[in-house]
Amino acid sequence: MVRIRNLKDETARLKEELARVRDERDSLRQHFSLALMAARDADAMPPDCTLLVIDGWNAILGSGSLTRDRTAKDATRPVCGQGWRKQLVAMVQSWLDRHPGDRAWIVFDGHQANGEVKGRLRISYTGGTGSHRADRFVCDYLRMRLYSGVKTRIVVVTNDKGFRADAKRLGAEISGVEQLNEKSILSTSRE
C-alpha cells in the first residue's frame, strides 16, 4: 500500500511538472511572436529614432508611479479605478506626440499573452505565471536585438532596480517612470 501511495504521489508530481513545462512552452511561443512584432516595429524606425519600452505595472503601481494621487493626504496611495492602464497609455501617447519619429512599447505581466497596436504604440501582455515575466520578456527582446546587431536606440522606462541593471547590461538606456511626462526623458536617460 505504501508503494502504491508513493507511486500515486510521484505520478501527481510528474503531472504537475508536465503541466508547468507545457505552460512555459506555450508562453515562450507567445513571447516569440510578441517580440518578433516589436522587432519589426523597431526595424521600421528611422536610425535616429528611439524605441521607448515601458514596464507597465511598475509605471502604474511601483515606486515613483505615474498614477499616484499627488493631491491626496496619503501621496503613496494609488489612484483608484479602472483607468490606470488608460492613464498610462495616454501619458505614453502624449510622449509620442512630442517625439513624432519614435515608437513606444508598454509591456505588462498578464494571464494571457496578447497585445494590441495603436499607431506607433504597441501594448503587450506576457501571459504565463510567476513574477517579473515582463522584465524577463523585455530582457529577452534586448538580448535578441543585441545578438542580431541592430543598433536601434532603446530606452527602458522602469524604477525596478534589478530590471534597470539587467536592461542596461543588455545595451538599453534607462529612465525612471516619473520622467515619462517630462520632455527631457531622452536626455536624462543616460545613467
Backbone bond lengths (Angstrom), bond angles and torsions (degrees), N, CA, C in turn:
res aa  C-N    CA-C-N  psi(-1)  N-CA   C-N-CA  omega(-1)  CA-C   N-CA-C  phi
1 M - - - 1.458 - - 1.524 111.09 -
2 V 1.342 115.06 -40.90 1.457 118.68 179.91 1.530 109.72 -63.01
3 R 1.304 116.56 -40.77 1.472 121.11 179.69 1.527 110.53 -62.63
4 I 1.316 117.95 -42.26 1.469 122.04 178.87 1.522 109.94 -64.75
5 R 1.319 117.89 -43.35 1.459 121.83 178.07 1.527 110.56 -61.09
6 N 1.336 117.16 -43.08 1.465 120.76 178.17 1.533 111.45 -63.65
7 L 1.344 116.42 -39.82 1.462 119.87 177.77 1.532 111.07 -65.43
8 K 1.316 117.18 -39.53 1.472 120.96 177.46 1.530 110.41 -63.87
9 D 1.326 116.51 -42.72 1.466 120.37 178.43 1.531 110.75 -62.95
10 E 1.327 115.84 -43.24 1.469 120.72 179.75 1.530 110.34 -65.20
11 T 1.325 117.39 -40.88 1.461 121.30 177.70 1.528 110.64 -62.69
12 A 1.317 117.29 -43.46 1.465 121.07 178.28 1.527 110.84 -62.31
13 R 1.330 116.63 -42.92 1.468 120.99 178.76 1.525 110.86 -62.48
14 L 1.333 116.38 -43.61 1.462 120.55 179.96 1.530 111.68 -66.04
15 K 1.322 117.37 -37.13 1.467 120.78 176.93 1.529 110.58 -64.39
16 E 1.322 116.67 -41.59 1.471 120.38 177.21 1.522 110.86 -62.94
17 E 1.326 115.95 -43.68 1.461 120.12 179.89 1.526 110.73 -64.57
18 L 1.319 117.51 -41.55 1.454 121.42 177.74 1.530 110.92 -62.11
19 A 1.323 117.38 -43.27 1.468 121.01 178.53 1.531 110.46 -62.21
20 R 1.341 116.65 -41.09 1.466 120.57 178.95 1.522 110.90 -63.68
21 V 1.328 117.24 -43.68 1.463 121.37 -179.75 1.530 110.29 -65.88
22 R 1.319 117.66 -38.98 1.476 120.27 177.00 1.522 111.08 -63.93
23 D 1.345 116.43 -43.12 1.469 119.94 177.20 1.526 110.96 -60.84
24 E 1.323 115.87 -42.62 1.470 120.63 179.14 1.525 110.60 -63.54
25 R 1.317 116.97 -42.87 1.469 121.16 177.63 1.526 110.93 -60.23
26 D 1.334 116.78 -46.81 1.461 120.68 179.90 1.522 111.03 -63.38
27 S 1.326 116.08 -39.25 1.456 120.79 178.38 1.527 110.67 -63.86
28 L 1.327 117.37 -42.95 1.461 120.85 178.82 1.523 111.24 -63.17
29 R 1.311 117.41 -38.51 1.468 120.10 176.14 1.525 110.42 -60.85
30 Q 1.331 116.17 -45.83 1.462 120.20 178.64 1.519 110.87 -64.41
31 H 1.330 117.51 -42.39 1.458 121.01 179.25 1.524 110.71 -59.72
32 F 1.318 116.17 -41.44 1.453 119.45 179.75 1.522 110.38 -61.34
33 S 1.318 116.99 -44.05 1.467 120.49 179.33 1.524 111.31 -62.57
34 L 1.337 116.75 -45.67 1.463 120.23 179.95 1.531 111.09 -64.62
35 A 1.330 117.07 -42.68 1.464 120.50 -179.90 1.526 110.96 -66.81
36 L 1.307 117.55 -36.62 1.458 120.65 178.22 1.528 110.51 -63.96
37 M 1.324 117.43 -41.64 1.464 120.21 177.24 1.528 110.74 -62.89
38 A 1.326 117.13 -42.51 1.466 120.52 178.90 1.525 110.41 -65.73
39 A 1.328 117.84 -37.23 1.466 121.01 177.97 1.527 110.13 -64.05
40 R 1.304 116.74 -39.56 1.469 119.68 177.14 1.527 110.81 -64.57
41 D 1.329 116.69 -38.85 1.471 120.00 175.67 1.524 110.11 -58.47
42 A 1.326 116.01 -48.55 1.467 120.80 -178.13 1.524 110.98 -64.57
43 D 1.325 117.85 -37.30 1.459 121.01 179.09 1.526 111.73 -64.96
44 A 1.328 117.14 -28.27 1.462 121.36 -179.10 1.531 112.59 -80.89
45 M 1.329 116.92 -7.81 1.469 120.57 -177.58 1.519 111.05 -80.22
46 P 1.344 116.46 145.89 1.465 118.81 170.89 1.529 109.64 -61.59
47 P 1.338 118.02 152.48 1.468 120.66 -174.24 1.522 114.92 -62.50
48 D 1.317 119.19 -23.04 1.456 121.10 -177.46 1.533 113.12 -94.24
49 C 1.320 117.32 10.45 1.464 120.99 -177.75 1.530 111.04 -102.32
50 T 1.324 114.95 173.94 1.461 122.21 -172.71 1.521 111.32 -123.24
51 L 1.331 115.78 142.42 1.456 121.87 168.47 1.519 106.64 -102.24
52 L 1.311 116.58 116.05 1.457 123.09 178.92 1.523 107.23 -94.05
53 V 1.346 118.05 121.09 1.465 123.10 -179.60 1.521 107.65 -111.98
54 I 1.331 116.75 118.02 1.469 121.71 -174.57 1.515 109.84 -107.46
55 D 1.325 116.16 128.75 1.462 123.98 173.67 1.533 106.09 -75.57
56 G 1.328 116.96 96.80 1.453 122.84 -168.96 1.519 116.28 -53.51
57 W 1.324 117.05 -59.39 1.468 118.57 -176.44 1.519 111.58 -69.35
58 N 1.316 118.15 -30.11 1.459 120.32 176.16 1.525 109.92 -65.08
59 A 1.320 116.96 -40.37 1.463 120.63 178.75 1.523 111.25 -66.96
60 I 1.325 117.03 -33.60 1.465 120.41 -177.09 1.522 111.51 -83.24
61 L 1.320 117.58 -46.44 1.463 120.68 -170.07 1.521 115.38 -113.64
62 G 1.315 117.71 -13.98 1.456 120.69 -171.82 1.512 114.37 -80.15
63 S 1.305 113.95 -175.16 1.459 122.17 176.99 1.522 109.15 -60.99
64 G 1.308 117.30 130.96 1.462 121.18 -178.42 1.515 112.16 77.18
65 S 1.327 116.79 19.52 1.451 122.64 -175.97 1.520 112.89 -50.55
66 L 1.319 115.09 144.22 1.460 121.28 175.72 1.518 111.93 -77.02
67 T 1.322 117.60 -14.69 1.457 120.36 -175.12 1.518 113.12 -104.21
68 R 1.301 117.48 18.58 1.461 119.98 177.59 1.518 109.14 -74.84
69 D 1.297 116.14 144.14 1.461 121.62 176.96 1.521 107.16 -84.64
70 R 1.315 117.14 97.09 1.464 121.81 -175.22 1.528 112.72 -74.25
71 T 1.337 118.61 -12.08 1.458 120.43 -179.94 1.520 112.30 -94.54
72 A 1.320 116.89 -11.88 1.464 119.98 -178.80 1.522 110.14 -75.31
73 K 1.329 115.82 158.38 1.470 120.16 176.83 1.518 110.41 -58.50
74 D 1.326 116.46 -41.87 1.460 121.11 178.87 1.530 107.93 -98.12
75 A 1.328 116.58 93.37 1.462 121.43 -175.34 1.526 112.46 -70.78
76 T 1.321 117.79 -4.17 1.465 119.05 177.93 1.521 111.05 -93.66
77 R 1.326 117.85 -4.54 1.454 121.24 -178.04 1.528 110.20 -81.57
78 P 1.345 117.78 126.25 1.460 118.71 178.48 1.526 111.05 -64.65
79 V 1.326 116.24 150.59 1.453 121.52 174.17 1.519 107.31 -64.93
80 C 1.322 117.17 133.09 1.459 120.54 -178.87 1.522 110.22 -84.57
81 G 1.320 116.48 159.14 1.450 121.21 174.37 1.509 112.80 119.71
82 Q 1.325 113.68 173.40 1.459 121.39 -177.11 1.520 112.91 -83.90
83 G 1.319 118.90 -2.60 1.444 121.22 -172.08 1.511 116.29 -88.30
84 W 1.333 119.35 9.01 1.460 121.59 -177.07 1.519 112.36 -56.42
85 R 1.324 115.53 -53.30 1.468 118.52 -178.69 1.523 110.94 -65.25
86 K 1.323 116.23 -40.95 1.469 119.45 178.54 1.520 110.96 -61.90
87 Q 1.316 117.01 -38.74 1.463 121.37 178.35 1.528 110.40 -64.03
88 L 1.318 117.44 -44.10 1.456 120.92 178.46 1.532 110.48 -64.50
89 V 1.330 116.95 -44.68 1.463 120.67 179.07 1.528 110.22 -59.94
90 A 1.332 117.30 -41.12 1.467 120.89 178.65 1.532 110.80 -63.43
91 M 1.329 117.24 -40.41 1.470 120.54 178.18 1.527 111.46 -64.27
92 V 1.323 115.91 -42.99 1.464 119.87 -179.90 1.527 109.50 -68.30
93 Q 1.322 117.11 -39.77 1.464 120.29 178.03 1.526 110.45 -62.66
94 S 1.318 117.11 -39.01 1.461 121.24 176.42 1.528 110.19 -62.33
95 W 1.330 116.53 -41.48 1.461 120.48 176.94 1.525 109.86 -62.05
96 L 1.332 117.53 -43.39 1.460 120.99 178.92 1.525 111.54 -62.83
97 D 1.322 116.64 -36.37 1.464 120.25 177.61 1.527 111.05 -61.79
98 R 1.327 116.89 -33.11 1.466 121.26 178.86 1.524 112.13 -82.02
99 H 1.337 117.51 -12.34 1.470 122.55 -178.16 1.531 108.48 -132.36
100 P 1.321 117.62 78.04 1.465 121.73 -168.65 1.531 116.55 -62.74
101 G 1.306 120.64 -22.16 1.462 120.64 179.78 1.508 113.94 -91.99
102 D 1.310 117.41 -11.07 1.459 121.94 -173.14 1.523 112.01 -87.52
103 R 1.320 114.63 168.66 1.469 122.81 175.57 1.518 108.29 -129.28
104 A 1.326 115.46 159.19 1.466 120.48 178.45 1.521 109.42 -134.13
105 W 1.328 113.65 153.13 1.466 121.12 -178.87 1.520 107.31 -141.02
106 I 1.318 116.54 114.74 1.464 121.78 176.08 1.526 107.01 -97.93
107 V 1.339 116.36 126.69 1.465 121.05 -178.09 1.525 108.75 -117.87
108 F 1.335 115.50 123.55 1.461 123.38 178.66 1.525 109.85 -115.11
109 D 1.338 116.42 147.07 1.458 119.40 162.20 1.520 105.11 -69.36
110 G 1.304 116.90 143.05 1.460 120.33 178.38 1.514 109.12 -157.42
111 H 1.317 116.35 159.55 1.464 119.75 -178.31 1.524 111.51 -69.73
112 Q 1.326 117.23 -36.91 1.455 121.92 -179.34 1.519 109.35 -116.41
113 A 1.320 116.74 135.34 1.461 120.60 177.37 1.523 108.74 -75.32
114 N 1.314 115.77 120.70 1.459 120.99 175.58 1.513 108.63 -165.49
115 G 1.285 116.30 -174.75 1.447 119.35 179.81 1.515 111.57 -176.35
116 E 1.326 114.14 179.40 1.452 120.92 178.20 1.523 108.52 -152.00
117 V 1.326 114.68 160.92 1.455 121.10 178.86 1.524 107.83 -123.93
118 K 1.326 115.29 133.38 1.460 122.39 176.61 1.526 107.02 -127.26
119 G 1.316 116.45 88.23 1.457 120.06 -177.38 1.520 110.94 66.03
120 R 1.333 116.77 -116.89 1.472 121.49 -179.65 1.523 112.11 -93.58
121 L 1.320 116.83 10.50 1.465 122.49 179.86 1.523 110.01 -111.49
122 R 1.329 115.69 125.48 1.466 121.82 174.07 1.527 107.49 -110.43
123 I 1.331 116.67 136.43 1.458 122.65 177.09 1.526 106.80 -121.76
124 S 1.332 116.76 125.59 1.462 121.13 -177.49 1.520 110.53 -126.09
125 Y 1.334 115.32 145.40 1.464 123.95 173.23 1.522 106.63 -118.06
126 T 1.333 116.85 129.69 1.458 121.36 -168.76 1.521 114.84 -72.90
127 G 1.313 118.10 -32.06 1.454 119.81 -172.08 1.513 110.49 74.96
128 G 1.313 116.66 176.23 1.458 121.06 176.97 1.513 113.07 84.89
129 T 1.314 114.98 -167.34 1.458 121.91 -178.73 1.519 109.01 -133.19
130 G 1.305 115.60 166.04 1.456 120.70 178.50 1.518 111.37 100.22
131 S 1.311 114.57 168.09 1.461 119.43 -177.20 1.524 111.26 -90.97
132 H 1.296 116.06 159.56 1.473 124.98 175.38 1.523 113.32 59.51
133 R 1.331 117.60 31.09 1.464 119.93 179.38 1.520 111.00 -64.86
134 A 1.329 117.32 -41.01 1.464 119.88 -179.86 1.525 110.33 -64.50
135 D 1.315 116.98 -40.42 1.468 121.03 179.21 1.533 110.14 -60.65
136 R 1.312 116.13 -48.35 1.468 120.49 -179.76 1.528 110.98 -63.72
137 F 1.320 115.14 -40.22 1.456 120.87 179.75 1.527 111.02 -61.32
138 V 1.329 116.74 -47.77 1.465 120.87 179.40 1.528 110.08 -64.80
139 C 1.324 117.62 -41.40 1.476 119.90 178.25 1.521 111.32 -63.00
140 D 1.333 117.37 -38.87 1.466 119.89 175.60 1.525 110.42 -61.98
141 Y 1.325 116.57 -40.88 1.463 121.23 177.69 1.530 110.31 -62.76
142 L 1.340 116.74 -46.04 1.463 120.56 179.45 1.526 111.08 -62.11
143 R 1.321 116.43 -40.14 1.463 121.31 178.67 1.529 110.00 -62.82
144 M 1.330 116.69 -42.92 1.457 121.20 178.58 1.531 110.20 -62.10
145 R 1.332 117.45 -42.10 1.470 121.06 178.96 1.535 110.04 -65.60
146 L 1.307 116.56 -39.17 1.462 121.26 179.41 1.528 110.80 -64.42
147 Y 1.336 116.95 -47.07 1.457 121.43 -179.04 1.525 112.25 -67.09
148 S 1.330 116.83 -32.53 1.465 119.46 -178.36 1.523 112.17 -80.37
149 G 1.335 117.14 -10.46 1.458 120.92 176.35 1.517 114.72 81.72
150 V 1.326 117.99 9.92 1.459 120.95 179.81 1.523 108.55 -73.76
151 K 1.308 116.84 135.57 1.457 121.89 -173.21 1.529 113.50 -103.56
152 T 1.306 118.91 20.28 1.451 121.84 178.47 1.524 110.04 -57.34
153 R 1.315 116.63 134.32 1.465 120.59 177.61 1.526 108.27 -73.82
154 I 1.315 115.75 124.84 1.465 121.34 -179.42 1.525 108.49 -123.25
155 V 1.329 115.07 129.26 1.457 121.59 175.96 1.530 106.80 -116.65
156 V 1.330 116.69 120.76 1.464 121.91 177.95 1.523 107.71 -95.64
157 V 1.332 115.67 128.07 1.459 122.49 -177.75 1.526 108.59 -106.82
158 T 1.332 115.98 108.33 1.458 122.28 179.04 1.521 109.00 -162.92
159 N 1.323 115.76 158.16 1.462 120.89 172.26 1.521 111.08 -110.29
160 D 1.320 117.77 4.39 1.457 123.47 179.03 1.529 107.96 -74.73
161 K 1.327 116.89 111.99 1.471 121.66 -173.74 1.522 112.95 -59.46
162 G 1.328 117.00 -44.06 1.458 119.54 -179.67 1.521 111.77 -64.78
163 F 1.311 116.15 -43.61 1.466 121.02 179.17 1.525 110.35 -65.09
164 R 1.329 116.89 -40.69 1.470 120.91 178.33 1.537 110.06 -58.08
165 A 1.333 116.57 -46.30 1.469 120.61 -178.83 1.524 110.79 -63.82
166 D 1.332 117.18 -43.82 1.462 120.45 179.96 1.523 111.29 -63.54
167 A 1.340 116.99 -45.38 1.462 121.14 -178.46 1.528 111.10 -64.93
168 K 1.323 116.53 -40.09 1.467 120.09 178.87 1.523 110.62 -64.07
169 R 1.320 116.30 -41.10 1.473 121.61 178.70 1.531 110.56 -62.13
170 L 1.334 116.88 -27.15 1.466 121.70 -179.05 1.529 112.39 -94.68
171 G 1.332 116.87 13.61 1.457 120.65 171.71 1.509 117.01 96.61
172 A 1.318 118.49 1.81 1.462 120.28 179.39 1.524 110.38 -85.54
173 E 1.308 115.48 151.00 1.455 120.16 167.99 1.523 106.33 -84.32
174 I 1.331 116.93 158.95 1.461 121.08 -172.73 1.518 109.91 -123.43
175 S 1.335 115.31 143.66 1.454 121.16 174.85 1.524 108.14 -142.89
176 G 1.329 116.17 149.51 1.460 120.76 175.04 1.514 110.49 -81.58
177 V 1.327 116.92 153.67 1.462 120.42 -176.89 1.528 112.24 -63.26
178 E 1.328 117.16 -30.23 1.459 119.53 -178.24 1.523 111.89 -66.13
179 Q 1.316 117.77 -18.16 1.459 121.12 -179.76 1.525 112.67 -84.84
180 L 1.330 117.65 -4.24 1.453 120.73 -178.09 1.525 111.72 -62.13
181 N 1.311 117.58 -31.63 1.461 120.88 178.96 1.516 112.86 -83.52
182 E 1.307 117.10 -7.44 1.460 120.42 -176.73 1.521 110.73 -95.07
183 K 1.312 115.91 146.98 1.460 120.88 178.19 1.518 110.88 -69.36
184 S 1.319 117.84 -19.35 1.452 121.50 -172.28 1.528 113.89 -93.73
185 I 1.316 119.12 14.55 1.465 120.54 -175.06 1.526 111.98 -55.16
186 L 1.312 118.01 -39.30 1.459 119.26 -177.39 1.517 112.84 -75.29
187 S 1.325 116.96 -33.64 1.460 117.91 -179.34 1.519 111.56 -78.62
188 T 1.329 118.80 -20.08 1.470 120.88 -179.87 1.509 112.47 -98.97
189 S 1.317 117.99 1.94 1.468 120.32 -172.53 1.517 113.26 -84.33
190 R 1.292 119.83 -4.00 1.464 121.65 -174.39 1.535 111.06 -88.42
191 E 1.340 115.92 67.31 1.473 120.51 -179.38 1.501 110.83 -79.85
